[in-house]
Amino acid sequence: MSGNPEASITRADALTLLLYNQHALAASMEEVIKWLSENGVGIVADNAMTAIETLDTNAQAITDAIMRLRQS
């Protein structure tokens, strides 16, 4: 990364917005998963939960990157 604090803040802000989108997608998926589970489509719900686990893992990595950018 460059030593330009303004550029780091801009990158961190962009990543933060992407992270918010990721959280929104996960929340909407959870609603669909709940509906699927309640309507007897458990295997599809299980597959969707696997996708949410990936979103959660990636969200943590993005959060860590944002923190590093904000501290630089």
Secondary structure, DSSP 8 states (H G I E B T S, - for coil): --S-HHHHHHHHHHHHHHHHHHHHHHHHHHHHHHHHHHTT-HHHHHHHHHHHHHHHHHHHHHHHHHHHHHH-
